[in-house]
Amino acid sequence: MTRLWPDPELMYKDRVEVLDSDRNSPNRSVLLKNVQWEDSCGKYECKLSYWAAGQAKRTKGSGVKLLIHDSMFFGLDPENNTKLMCAVNVSRDDRFVLSLKQDGYKVFQKNTDPLYPNMPLSITLSVILPLEKGMNYECQIHLGSTMIMSQPFQQPFEMAVEKVLPQPVFLFVAILLVPITVLLALLTALLVLCRSDRRQ
């Protein structure tokens, strides 16, 4: 029989499942589903009661702390698309470390502050930095020295370079020729009038 304390009707209702329901199975593992930030409070201890040589016995583990992290956001800053943003929510544990690499070199690292007063159940580790074209970026979340999640940033495709159309030289020449042609026609007409006046 599998039992949970505190009462599963409260915190763990419909969220705990025995992995092998066969009572004769040696696998007595349980699975906690739909994990919530509140589940990261305190430690979990597993105890196993059994009969051996006609006597009731119990063994227990040393206890384990549940550490939670959310999915990582790594992309253009929603407020400024010239900057790159990496952010992830983690449960309160100062072993979580967020790091950002640029072309393979670590340019930023941040972890939770263990002295943070009244620390909430989840903390957002984040970094925002200017985006440089042609650079490769990778955001990582570590627990101590173990990397638990990594995500590269794919540079958006370069905007297609607009073709510079040649200047409409013929149009400019045509526009300039109209007043010049009119002026020449007027001058020609004026000269013709002047000559005809002299002859008379």
C-alpha positions, 0 to 999 in steps of 0.5 A: 500500500502506498501512502502519502503525508501530508494528506494527498486529498489536500496537496497531492489529490490526483497528482500521485501515481504508483508506477506499478500497481501490481502489489507483488511487484518489487517496484514501489516507485511513485510519480508526482504529476503536474508539479507546482512551484509549491511542491518545491517547499521542504524535503521529500522523504521516501519510507519503505515498510516491509516484513522480514523474518516475521518482523516489521521493518522500515527503511527510509531515504535521506530526503530530497529537495524538489528543484523546478525550472520552467521552460527557457525564453531565449530570443529578441527582447519583446520591448527592443528587437535590437537586444537579446533576452534570455530568461527562465524561472527556477525554484529558490535554490542558489545552485541554479546558474544562468549563463550566456555564451557569445561565440563560445565565450561566457559573457554573462552569469547569474545565480539566485541570491541566497540572502534574498529576504522573503524569497518567493517560490520562483525566481526569474533569472534573466539577462538582456544584452545588445544583439550583434549581427553575425554572432552565435549565442547560447543560453544555458541553465546549470544546477551546480556544475551540471548543465540541465538546459541549453538553447541556441539563438538563431539570428533572424534572416537578414532583411533583403537588401533593397535594389538601388534603382538607377536614377531616371536620367532620361526623365530628368533630361526630358523635364529639363528639355521642355522649358529649354525647347519652349524657350528656344521656340520663343527666341526663334519666333522673336528672331523671325519677328525682328528680321521681318521688321527690319525688312519692312 
